[in-house]
């Protein structure tokens, strides 16, 4: 059985069980959380780039093709 580390609920449970109120959060958990957010952002921007030529889907999102491509071309850290 494999575990998906992209499961944000899993990370929240781990963070909640390993931190104490008033104490600094574990740095490795913070690092993992940041990388998961970046991976999610990369995937979302890839999906946005994939639908940039479909005016119906872009209209559902309320974006123009140019706006979609502008968002899709941002670096993953922004």
HTML snippet that shows the backbone in 3Dmol.js (N, CA, C, O; Angstrom):
<script src="https://3Dmol.org/build/3Dmol-min.js"></script>
<div id="view" style="width:600px;height:400px;position:relative"></div>
<script>
const pdb = `
ATOM      1  N   UNK A   1       0.847  -1.172   0.000  1.00  0.00           N
ATOM      2  CA  UNK A   1       0.000   0.000   0.000  1.00  0.00           C
ATOM      3  C   UNK A   1       0.892   1.233   0.000  1.00  0.00           C
ATOM      4  O   UNK A   1       1.741   1.386   0.878  1.00  0.00           O
ATOM      5  N   UNK A   2       0.706   2.103  -0.967  1.00  0.00           N
ATOM      6  CA  UNK A   2       1.533   3.304  -1.040  1.00  0.00           C
ATOM      7  C   UNK A   2       0.775   4.484  -0.442  1.00  0.00           C
ATOM      8  O   UNK A   2      -0.455   4.521  -0.454  1.00  0.00           O
ATOM      9  N   UNK A   3       1.523   5.432   0.073  1.00  0.00           N
ATOM     10  CA  UNK A   3       0.932   6.611   0.681  1.00  0.00           C
ATOM     11  C   UNK A   3       1.293   7.829  -0.150  1.00  0.00           C
ATOM     12  O   UNK A   3       2.457   8.039  -0.490  1.00  0.00           O
ATOM     13  N   UNK A   4       0.309   8.611  -0.467  1.00  0.00           N
ATOM     14  CA  UNK A   4       0.554   9.827  -1.222  1.00  0.00           C
ATOM     15  C   UNK A   4       0.945  10.944  -0.258  1.00  0.00           C
ATOM     16  O   UNK A   4       0.185  11.281   0.650  1.00  0.00           O
ATOM     17  N   UNK A   5       2.128  11.515  -0.458  1.00  0.00           N
ATOM     18  CA  UNK A   5       2.559  12.609   0.386  1.00  0.00           C
ATOM     19  C   UNK A   5       1.940  13.922  -0.059  1.00  0.00           C
ATOM     20  O   UNK A   5       2.116  14.948   0.598  1.00  0.00           O
ATOM     21  N   UNK A   6       1.213  13.895  -1.177  1.00  0.00           N
ATOM     22  CA  UNK A   6       0.514  15.090  -1.629  1.00  0.00           C
ATOM     23  C   UNK A   6      -0.807  15.258  -0.893  1.00  0.00           C
ATOM     24  O   UNK A   6      -1.500  16.257  -1.088  1.00  0.00           O
ATOM     25  N   UNK A   7      -1.166  14.294  -0.050  1.00  0.00           N
ATOM     26  CA  UNK A   7      -2.384  14.362   0.728  1.00  0.00           C
ATOM     27  C   UNK A   7      -2.202  15.411   1.816  1.00  0.00           C
ATOM     28  O   UNK A   7      -1.522  15.165   2.812  1.00  0.00           O
ATOM     29  N   UNK A   8      -2.805  16.577   1.630  1.00  0.00           N
ATOM     30  CA  UNK A   8      -2.611  17.696   2.555  1.00  0.00           C
ATOM     31  C   UNK A   8      -3.167  17.358   3.942  1.00  0.00           C
ATOM     32  O   UNK A   8      -2.666  17.870   4.943  1.00  0.00           O
ATOM     33  N   UNK A   9      -4.182  16.514   4.015  1.00  0.00           N
ATOM     34  CA  UNK A   9      -4.729  16.122   5.303  1.00  0.00           C
ATOM     35  C   UNK A   9      -3.723  15.335   6.119  1.00  0.00           C
ATOM     36  O   UNK A   9      -3.654  15.482   7.339  1.00  0.00           O
ATOM     37  N   UNK A  10      -2.941  14.499   5.447  1.00  0.00           N
ATOM     38  CA  UNK A  10      -1.908  13.716   6.117  1.00  0.00           C
ATOM     39  C   UNK A  10      -0.899  14.639   6.779  1.00  0.00           C
ATOM     40  O   UNK A  10      -0.536  14.448   7.940  1.00  0.00           O
ATOM     41  N   UNK A  11      -0.452  15.632   6.038  1.00  0.00           N
ATOM     42  CA  UNK A  11       0.550  16.550   6.569  1.00  0.00           C
ATOM     43  C   UNK A  11      -0.013  17.330   7.754  1.00  0.00           C
ATOM     44  O   UNK A  11       0.699  17.566   8.730  1.00  0.00           O
ATOM     45  N   UNK A  12      -1.261  17.726   7.683  1.00  0.00           N
ATOM     46  CA  UNK A  12      -1.875  18.453   8.791  1.00  0.00           C
ATOM     47  C   UNK A  12      -1.939  17.580  10.043  1.00  0.00           C
ATOM     48  O   UNK A  12      -1.718  18.064  11.153  1.00  0.00           O
ATOM     49  N   UNK A  13      -2.239  16.306   9.864  1.00  0.00           N
ATOM     50  CA  UNK A  13      -2.287  15.402  11.014  1.00  0.00           C
ATOM     51  C   UNK A  13      -0.905  15.222  11.620  1.00  0.00           C
ATOM     52  O   UNK A  13      -0.761  15.201  12.842  1.00  0.00           O
ATOM     53  N   UNK A  14       0.113  15.091  10.775  1.00  0.00           N
ATOM     54  CA  UNK A  14       1.478  14.925  11.268  1.00  0.00           C
ATOM     55  C   UNK A  14       1.926  16.189  11.980  1.00  0.00           C
ATOM     56  O   UNK A  14       2.515  16.121  13.059  1.00  0.00           O
ATOM     57  N   UNK A  15       1.650  17.343  11.381  1.00  0.00           N
ATOM     58  CA  UNK A  15       2.047  18.600  12.004  1.00  0.00           C
ATOM     59  C   UNK A  15       1.362  18.773  13.349  1.00  0.00           C
ATOM     60  O   UNK A  15       1.989  19.190  14.324  1.00  0.00           O
ATOM     61  N   UNK A  16       0.092  18.457  13.400  1.00  0.00           N
ATOM     62  CA  UNK A  16      -0.650  18.614  14.640  1.00  0.00           C
ATOM     63  C   UNK A  16      -0.153  17.692  15.730  1.00  0.00           C
ATOM     64  O   UNK A  16      -0.215  18.044  16.908  1.00  0.00           O
ATOM     65  N   UNK A  17       0.336  16.524  15.368  1.00  0.00           N
ATOM     66  CA  UNK A  17       0.764  15.570  16.381  1.00  0.00           C
ATOM     67  C   UNK A  17       2.198  15.790  16.825  1.00  0.00           C
ATOM     68  O   UNK A  17       2.597  15.254  17.859  1.00  0.00           O
ATOM     69  N   UNK A  18       2.988  16.556  16.087  1.00  0.00           N
ATOM     70  CA  UNK A  18       4.393  16.715  16.436  1.00  0.00           C
ATOM     71  C   UNK A  18       4.741  18.106  16.949  1.00  0.00           C
ATOM     72  O   UNK A  18       5.885  18.359  17.325  1.00  0.00           O
ATOM     73  N   UNK A  19       3.776  19.001  16.966  1.00  0.00           N
ATOM     74  CA  UNK A  19       4.065  20.337  17.462  1.00  0.00           C
ATOM     75  C   UNK A  19       3.302  20.581  18.753  1.00  0.00           C
ATOM     76  O   UNK A  19       2.247  19.992  18.989  1.00  0.00           O
ATOM     77  N   UNK A  20       3.836  21.436  19.563  1.00  0.00           N
ATOM     78  CA  UNK A  20       3.213  21.794  20.827  1.00  0.00           C
ATOM     79  C   UNK A  20       2.942  23.293  20.788  1.00  0.00           C
ATOM     80  O   UNK A  20       3.739  24.058  20.244  1.00  0.00           O
ATOM     81  N   UNK A  21       1.825  23.709  21.361  1.00  0.00           N
ATOM     82  CA  UNK A  21       1.477  25.121  21.370  1.00  0.00           C
ATOM     83  C   UNK A  21       2.613  25.912  21.999  1.00  0.00           C
ATOM     84  O   UNK A  21       3.091  25.568  23.080  1.00  0.00           O
ATOM     85  N   UNK A  22       3.045  26.969  21.327  1.00  0.00           N
ATOM     86  CA  UNK A  22       4.112  27.807  21.828  1.00  0.00           C
ATOM     87  C   UNK A  22       5.498  27.367  21.402  1.00  0.00           C
ATOM     88  O   UNK A  22       6.474  28.069  21.667  1.00  0.00           O
ATOM     89  N   UNK A  23       5.607  26.227  20.750  1.00  0.00           N
ATOM     90  CA  UNK A  23       6.903  25.751  20.291  1.00  0.00           C
ATOM     91  C   UNK A  23       7.031  25.971  18.795  1.00  0.00           C
ATOM     92  O   UNK A  23       6.037  26.020  18.070  1.00  0.00           O
ATOM     93  N   UNK A  24       8.259  26.100  18.351  1.00  0.00           N
ATOM     94  CA  UNK A  24       8.526  26.296  16.936  1.00  0.00           C
ATOM     95  C   UNK A  24       8.201  25.009  16.171  1.00  0.00           C
ATOM     96  O   UNK A  24       8.492  23.907  16.635  1.00  0.00           O
ATOM     97  N   UNK A  25       7.598  25.167  15.001  1.00  0.00           N
ATOM     98  CA  UNK A  25       7.238  24.033  14.171  1.00  0.00           C
ATOM     99  C   UNK A  25       8.506  23.362  13.643  1.00  0.00           C
ATOM    100  O   UNK A  25       9.506  24.029  13.380  1.00  0.00           O
ATOM    101  N   UNK A  26       8.456  22.035  13.491  1.00  0.00           N
ATOM    102  CA  UNK A  26       9.599  21.296  12.959  1.00  0.00           C
ATOM    103  C   UNK A  26       9.939  21.806  11.563  1.00  0.00           C
ATOM    104  O   UNK A  26       9.061  21.948  10.712  1.00  0.00           O
ATOM    105  N   UNK A  27      11.215  22.079  11.338  1.00  0.00           N
ATOM    106  CA  UNK A  27      11.619  22.669  10.069  1.00  0.00           C
ATOM    107  C   UNK A  27      11.445  21.709   8.903  1.00  0.00           C
ATOM    108  O   UNK A  27      11.157  22.148   7.789  1.00  0.00           O
ATOM    109  N   UNK A  28      11.611  20.414   9.127  1.00  0.00           N
ATOM    110  CA  UNK A  28      11.448  19.477   8.010  1.00  0.00           C
ATOM    111  C   UNK A  28       9.993  19.393   7.591  1.00  0.00           C
ATOM    112  O   UNK A  28       9.713  19.184   6.411  1.00  0.00           O
ATOM    113  N   UNK A  29       9.050  19.551   8.525  1.00  0.00           N
ATOM    114  CA  UNK A  29       7.638  19.556   8.153  1.00  0.00           C
ATOM    115  C   UNK A  29       7.293  20.807   7.356  1.00  0.00           C
ATOM    116  O   UNK A  29       6.499  20.758   6.417  1.00  0.00           O
ATOM    117  N   UNK A  30       7.890  21.917   7.735  1.00  0.00           N
ATOM    118  CA  UNK A  30       7.676  23.162   7.005  1.00  0.00           C
ATOM    119  C   UNK A  30       8.230  23.031   5.594  1.00  0.00           C
ATOM    120  O   UNK A  30       7.598  23.469   4.633  1.00  0.00           O
ATOM    121  N   UNK A  31       9.404  22.430   5.467  1.00  0.00           N
ATOM    122  CA  UNK A  31      10.022  22.231   4.156  1.00  0.00           C
ATOM    123  C   UNK A  31       9.156  21.330   3.281  1.00  0.00           C
ATOM    124  O   UNK A  31       8.934  21.633   2.108  1.00  0.00           O
ATOM    125  N   UNK A  32       8.673  20.241   3.832  1.00  0.00           N
ATOM    126  CA  UNK A  32       7.805  19.327   3.070  1.00  0.00           C
ATOM    127  C   UNK A  32       6.539  20.052   2.646  1.00  0.00           C
ATOM    128  O   UNK A  32       6.105  19.921   1.502  1.00  0.00           O
ATOM    129  N   UNK A  33       5.942  20.813   3.551  1.00  0.00           N
ATOM    130  CA  UNK A  33       4.717  21.545   3.234  1.00  0.00           C
ATOM    131  C   UNK A  33       4.947  22.534   2.100  1.00  0.00           C
ATOM    132  O   UNK A  33       4.108  22.661   1.209  1.00  0.00           O
ATOM    133  N   UNK A  34       6.075  23.234   2.124  1.00  0.00           N
ATOM    134  CA  UNK A  34       6.378  24.188   1.052  1.00  0.00           C
ATOM    135  C   UNK A  34       6.561  23.480  -0.281  1.00  0.00           C
ATOM    136  O   UNK A  34       6.074  23.954  -1.307  1.00  0.00           O
ATOM    137  N   UNK A  35       7.263  22.343  -0.276  1.00  0.00           N
ATOM    138  CA  UNK A  35       7.468  21.607  -1.525  1.00  0.00           C
ATOM    139  C   UNK A  35       6.159  21.042  -2.061  1.00  0.00           C
ATOM    140  O   UNK A  35       5.940  21.037  -3.272  1.00  0.00           O
ATOM    141  N   UNK A  36       5.290  20.569  -1.177  1.00  0.00           N
ATOM    142  CA  UNK A  36       3.987  20.078  -1.625  1.00  0.00           C
ATOM    143  C   UNK A  36       3.171  21.199  -2.255  1.00  0.00           C
ATOM    144  O   UNK A  36       2.497  20.991  -3.264  1.00  0.00           O
ATOM    145  N   UNK A  37       3.231  22.374  -1.667  1.00  0.00           N
ATOM    146  CA  UNK A  37       2.517  23.524  -2.237  1.00  0.00           C
ATOM    147  C   UNK A  37       3.081  23.881  -3.608  1.00  0.00           C
ATOM    148  O   UNK A  37       2.328  24.218  -4.522  1.00  0.00           O
ATOM    149  N   UNK A  38       4.399  23.808  -3.754  1.00  0.00           N
ATOM    150  CA  UNK A  38       5.020  24.117  -5.046  1.00  0.00           C
ATOM    151  C   UNK A  38       4.646  23.077  -6.096  1.00  0.00           C
ATOM    152  O   UNK A  38       4.375  23.425  -7.246  1.00  0.00           O
ATOM    153  N   UNK A  39       4.631  21.818  -5.712  1.00  0.00           N
ATOM    154  CA  UNK A  39       4.238  20.761  -6.654  1.00  0.00           C
ATOM    155  C   UNK A  39       2.791  20.957  -7.089  1.00  0.00           C
ATOM    156  O   UNK A  39       2.466  20.810  -8.267  1.00  0.00           O
ATOM    157  N   UNK A  40       1.926  21.287  -6.137  1.00  0.00           N
ATOM    158  CA  UNK A  40       0.525  21.542  -6.465  1.00  0.00           C
ATOM    159  C   UNK A  40       0.402  22.721  -7.423  1.00  0.00           C
ATOM    160  O   UNK A  40      -0.382  22.671  -8.370  1.00  0.00           O
ATOM    161  N   UNK A  41       1.173  23.783  -7.183  1.00  0.00           N
ATOM    162  CA  UNK A  41       1.152  24.959  -8.048  1.00  0.00           C
ATOM    163  C   UNK A  41       1.629  24.605  -9.455  1.00  0.00           C
ATOM    164  O   UNK A  41       1.052  25.073 -10.437  1.00  0.00           O
ATOM    165  N   UNK A  42       2.671  23.790  -9.564  1.00  0.00           N
ATOM    166  CA  UNK A  42       3.171  23.353 -10.877  1.00  0.00           C
ATOM    167  C   UNK A  42       2.083  22.592 -11.623  1.00  0.00           C
ATOM    168  O   UNK A  42       1.852  22.838 -12.807  1.00  0.00           O
ATOM    169  N   UNK A  43       1.417  21.672 -10.938  1.00  0.00           N
ATOM    170  CA  UNK A  43       0.364  20.880 -11.569  1.00  0.00           C
ATOM    171  C   UNK A  43      -0.808  21.748 -12.019  1.00  0.00           C
ATOM    172  O   UNK A  43      -1.347  21.553 -13.109  1.00  0.00           O
ATOM    173  N   UNK A  44      -1.198  22.698 -11.186  1.00  0.00           N
ATOM    174  CA  UNK A  44      -2.291  23.590 -11.562  1.00  0.00           C
ATOM    175  C   UNK A  44      -1.929  24.435 -12.777  1.00  0.00           C
ATOM    176  O   UNK A  44      -2.765  24.657 -13.654  1.00  0.00           O
ATOM    177  N   UNK A  45      -0.700  24.901 -12.831  1.00  0.00           N
ATOM    178  CA  UNK A  45      -0.289  25.720 -13.973  1.00  0.00           C
ATOM    179  C   UNK A  45      -0.162  24.889 -15.237  1.00  0.00           C
ATOM    180  O   UNK A  45      -0.439  25.386 -16.328  1.00  0.00           O
ATOM    181  N   UNK A  46       0.252  23.635 -15.113  1.00  0.00           N
ATOM    182  CA  UNK A  46       0.269  22.737 -16.278  1.00  0.00           C
ATOM    183  C   UNK A  46      -1.149  22.510 -16.792  1.00  0.00           C
ATOM    184  O   UNK A  46      -1.384  22.515 -18.001  1.00  0.00           O
ATOM    185  N   UNK A  47      -2.090  22.313 -15.873  1.00  0.00           N
ATOM    186  CA  UNK A  47      -3.487  22.128 -16.273  1.00  0.00           C
ATOM    187  C   UNK A  47      -4.041  23.376 -16.942  1.00  0.00           C
ATOM    188  O   UNK A  47      -4.774  23.283 -17.926  1.00  0.00           O
ATOM    189  N   UNK A  48      -3.694  24.534 -16.415  1.00  0.00           N
ATOM    190  CA  UNK A  48      -4.158  25.789 -17.004  1.00  0.00           C
ATOM    191  C   UNK A  48      -3.591  25.972 -18.404  1.00  0.00           C
ATOM    192  O   UNK A  48      -4.292  26.425 -19.308  1.00  0.00           O
ATOM    193  N   UNK A  49      -2.334  25.623 -18.580  1.00  0.00           N
ATOM    194  CA  UNK A  49      -1.708  25.708 -19.899  1.00  0.00           C
ATOM    195  C   UNK A  49      -2.398  24.753 -20.882  1.00  0.00           C
ATOM    196  O   UNK A  49      -2.545  25.071 -22.062  1.00  0.00           O
ATOM    197  N   UNK A  50      -2.815  23.595 -20.393  1.00  0.00           N
ATOM    198  CA  UNK A  50      -3.456  22.595 -21.251  1.00  0.00           C
ATOM    199  C   UNK A  50      -4.826  23.051 -21.747  1.00  0.00           C
ATOM    200  O   UNK A  50      -5.254  22.654 -22.831  1.00  0.00           O
ATOM    201  N   UNK A  51      -5.515  23.878 -20.970  1.00  0.00           N
ATOM    202  CA  UNK A  51      -6.851  24.317 -21.402  1.00  0.00           C
ATOM    203  C   UNK A  51      -6.833  25.718 -22.023  1.00  0.00           C
ATOM    204  O   UNK A  51      -7.892  26.274 -22.315  1.00  0.00           O
ATOM    205  N   UNK A  52      -5.661  26.284 -22.223  1.00  0.00           N
ATOM    206  CA  UNK A  52      -5.559  27.655 -22.735  1.00  0.00           C
ATOM    207  C   UNK A  52      -6.180  27.816 -24.121  1.00  0.00           C
ATOM    208  O   UNK A  52      -6.565  28.926 -24.490  1.00  0.00           O
ATOM    209  N   UNK A  53      -6.285  26.749 -24.885  1.00  0.00           N
ATOM    210  CA  UNK A  53      -6.855  26.840 -26.228  1.00  0.00           C
ATOM    211  C   UNK A  53      -8.331  26.464 -26.267  1.00  0.00           C
ATOM    212  O   UNK A  53      -8.914  26.373 -27.347  1.00  0.00           O
ATOM    213  N   UNK A  54      -8.942  26.245 -25.113  1.00  0.00           N
ATOM    214  CA  UNK A  54     -10.355  25.889 -25.060  1.00  0.00           C
ATOM    215  C   UNK A  54     -11.146  27.070 -24.493  1.00  0.00           C
ATOM    216  O   UNK A  54     -11.167  27.281 -23.280  1.00  0.00           O
ATOM    217  N   UNK A  55     -11.799  27.842 -25.375  1.00  0.00           N
ATOM    218  CA  UNK A  55     -12.487  29.052 -24.907  1.00  0.00           C
ATOM    219  C   UNK A  55     -13.637  28.773 -23.943  1.00  0.00           C
ATOM    220  O   UNK A  55     -13.943  29.607 -23.092  1.00  0.00           O
ATOM    221  N   UNK A  56     -14.274  27.610 -24.067  1.00  0.00           N
ATOM    222  CA  UNK A  56     -15.397  27.285 -23.183  1.00  0.00           C
ATOM    223  C   UNK A  56     -14.926  27.073 -21.743  1.00  0.00           C
ATOM    224  O   UNK A  56     -15.554  27.562 -20.804  1.00  0.00           O
ATOM    225  N   UNK A  57     -13.838  26.355 -21.572  1.00  0.00           N
ATOM    226  CA  UNK A  57     -13.312  26.130 -20.227  1.00  0.00           C
ATOM    227  C   UNK A  57     -12.749  27.419 -19.635  1.00  0.00           C
ATOM    228  O   UNK A  57     -12.905  27.672 -18.440  1.00  0.00           O
ATOM    229  N   UNK A  58     -12.105  28.225 -20.452  1.00  0.00           N
ATOM    230  CA  UNK A  58     -11.582  29.499 -19.969  1.00  0.00           C
ATOM    231  C   UNK A  58     -12.718  30.433 -19.549  1.00  0.00           C
ATOM    232  O   UNK A  58     -12.596  31.168 -18.568  1.00  0.00           O
ATOM    233  N   UNK A  59     -13.820  30.400 -20.294  1.00  0.00           N
ATOM    234  CA  UNK A  59     -14.972  31.228 -19.934  1.00  0.00           C
ATOM    235  C   UNK A  59     -15.543  30.792 -18.586  1.00  0.00           C
ATOM    236  O   UNK A  59     -15.992  31.630 -17.803  1.00  0.00           O
ATOM    237  N   UNK A  60     -15.528  29.485 -18.311  1.00  0.00           N
ATOM    238  CA  UNK A  60     -15.990  28.988 -17.015  1.00  0.00           C
ATOM    239  C   UNK A  60     -15.134  29.535 -15.877  1.00  0.00           C
ATOM    240  O   UNK A  60     -15.632  29.786 -14.779  1.00  0.00           O
ATOM    241  N   UNK A  61     -13.856  29.715 -16.145  1.00  0.00           N
ATOM    242  CA  UNK A  61     -12.942  30.243 -15.136  1.00  0.00           C
ATOM    243  C   UNK A  61     -12.931  31.770 -15.112  1.00  0.00           C
ATOM    244  O   UNK A  61     -12.421  32.378 -14.171  1.00  0.00           O
ATOM    245  N   UNK A  62     -13.488  32.376 -16.136  1.00  0.00           N
ATOM    246  CA  UNK A  62     -13.509  33.833 -16.228  1.00  0.00           C
ATOM    247  C   UNK A  62     -12.168  34.410 -16.634  1.00  0.00           C
ATOM    248  O   UNK A  62     -11.805  35.510 -16.215  1.00  0.00           O
ATOM    249  N   UNK A  63     -11.422  33.659 -17.460  1.00  0.00           N
ATOM    250  CA  UNK A  63     -10.105  34.093 -17.902  1.00  0.00           C
ATOM    251  C   UNK A  63     -10.049  34.187 -19.417  1.00  0.00           C
ATOM    252  O   UNK A  63     -10.761  33.478 -20.128  1.00  0.00           O
ATOM    253  N   UNK A  64      -9.189  35.076 -19.897  1.00  0.00           N
ATOM    254  CA  UNK A  64      -8.898  35.103 -21.325  1.00  0.00           C
ATOM    255  C   UNK A  64      -7.712  34.163 -21.561  1.00  0.00           C
ATOM    256  O   UNK A  64      -7.064  33.716 -20.614  1.00  0.00           O
ATOM    257  N   UNK A  65      -7.439  33.870 -22.832  1.00  0.00           N
ATOM    258  CA  UNK A  65      -6.313  32.994 -23.161  1.00  0.00           C
ATOM    259  C   UNK A  65      -5.004  33.616 -22.683  1.00  0.00           C
ATOM    260  O   UNK A  65      -4.134  32.919 -22.160  1.00  0.00           O
ATOM    261  N   UNK A  66      -4.870  34.921 -22.863  1.00  0.00           N
ATOM    262  CA  UNK A  66      -3.650  35.618 -22.458  1.00  0.00           C
ATOM    263  C   UNK A  66      -3.459  35.570 -20.940  1.00  0.00           C
ATOM    264  O   UNK A  66      -2.348  35.350 -20.459  1.00  0.00           O
ATOM    265  N   UNK A  67      -4.544  35.776 -20.190  1.00  0.00           N
ATOM    266  CA  UNK A  67      -4.462  35.707 -18.730  1.00  0.00           C
ATOM    267  C   UNK A  67      -4.084  34.302 -18.265  1.00  0.00           C
ATOM    268  O   UNK A  67      -3.286  34.137 -17.342  1.00  0.00           O
ATOM    269  N   UNK A  68      -4.666  33.293 -18.913  1.00  0.00           N
ATOM    270  CA  UNK A  68      -4.366  31.908 -18.547  1.00  0.00           C
ATOM    271  C   UNK A  68      -2.894  31.585 -18.804  1.00  0.00           C
ATOM    272  O   UNK A  68      -2.230  30.977 -17.965  1.00  0.00           O
ATOM    273  N   UNK A  69      -2.393  31.993 -19.965  1.00  0.00           N
ATOM    274  CA  UNK A  69      -0.992  31.717 -20.277  1.00  0.00           C
ATOM    275  C   UNK A  69      -0.045  32.523 -19.390  1.00  0.00           C
ATOM    276  O   UNK A  69       1.035  32.048 -19.041  1.00  0.00           O
ATOM    277  N   UNK A  70      -0.449  33.740 -19.027  1.00  0.00           N
ATOM    278  CA  UNK A  70       0.369  34.541 -18.122  1.00  0.00           C
ATOM    279  C   UNK A  70       0.506  33.846 -16.765  1.00  0.00           C
ATOM    280  O   UNK A  70       1.598  33.775 -16.201  1.00  0.00           O
ATOM    281  N   UNK A  71      -0.604  33.339 -16.253  1.00  0.00           N
ATOM    282  CA  UNK A  71      -0.569  32.609 -14.979  1.00  0.00           C
ATOM    283  C   UNK A  71       0.217  31.308 -15.108  1.00  0.00           C
ATOM    284  O   UNK A  71       0.991  30.954 -14.218  1.00  0.00           O
ATOM    285  N   UNK A  72       0.017  30.603 -16.213  1.00  0.00           N
ATOM    286  CA  UNK A  72       0.674  29.307 -16.414  1.00  0.00           C
ATOM    287  C   UNK A  72       2.189  29.457 -16.558  1.00  0.00           C
ATOM    288  O   UNK A  72       2.932  28.534 -16.225  1.00  0.00           O
ATOM    289  N   UNK A  73       2.646  30.585 -17.038  1.00  0.00           N
ATOM    290  CA  UNK A  73       4.073  30.779 -17.267  1.00  0.00           C
ATOM    291  C   UNK A  73       4.820  31.374 -16.076  1.00  0.00           C
ATOM    292  O   UNK A  73       6.025  31.615 -16.160  1.00  0.00           O
ATOM    293  N   UNK A  74       4.120  31.613 -14.972  1.00  0.00           N
ATOM    294  CA  UNK A  74       4.815  32.090 -13.782  1.00  0.00           C
ATOM    295  C   UNK A  74       5.698  30.982 -13.223  1.00  0.00           C
ATOM    296  O   UNK A  74       5.363  29.803 -13.341  1.00  0.00           O
ATOM    297  N   UNK A  75       6.823  31.352 -12.615  1.00  0.00           N
ATOM    298  CA  UNK A  75       7.670  30.328 -11.992  1.00  0.00           C
ATOM    299  C   UNK A  75       6.956  29.688 -10.800  1.00  0.00           C
ATOM    300  O   UNK A  75       6.096  30.318 -10.185  1.00  0.00           O
ATOM    301  N   UNK A  76       7.302  28.453 -10.473  1.00  0.00           N
ATOM    302  CA  UNK A  76       6.604  27.705  -9.447  1.00  0.00           C
ATOM    303  C   UNK A  76       6.753  28.319  -8.055  1.00  0.00           C
ATOM    304  O   UNK A  76       5.938  28.037  -7.177  1.00  0.00           O
ATOM    305  N   UNK A  77       7.751  29.131  -7.837  1.00  0.00           N
ATOM    306  CA  UNK A  77       7.953  29.699  -6.512  1.00  0.00           C
ATOM    307  C   UNK A  77       7.150  30.964  -6.277  1.00  0.00           C
ATOM    308  O   UNK A  77       7.217  31.528  -5.184  1.00  0.00           O
ATOM    309  N   UNK A  78       6.388  31.435  -7.265  1.00  0.00           N
ATOM    310  CA  UNK A  78       5.572  32.638  -7.107  1.00  0.00           C
ATOM    311  C   UNK A  78       4.125  32.309  -7.102  1.00  0.00           C
ATOM    312  O   UNK A  78       3.289  33.203  -6.978  1.00  0.00           O
TER     313      UNK A  78
END
`;
const viewer = $3Dmol.createViewer("view");
viewer.addModel(pdb, "pdb");
viewer.setStyle({}, {cartoon: {color: "spectrum"}});
viewer.zoomTo();
viewer.render();
</script>
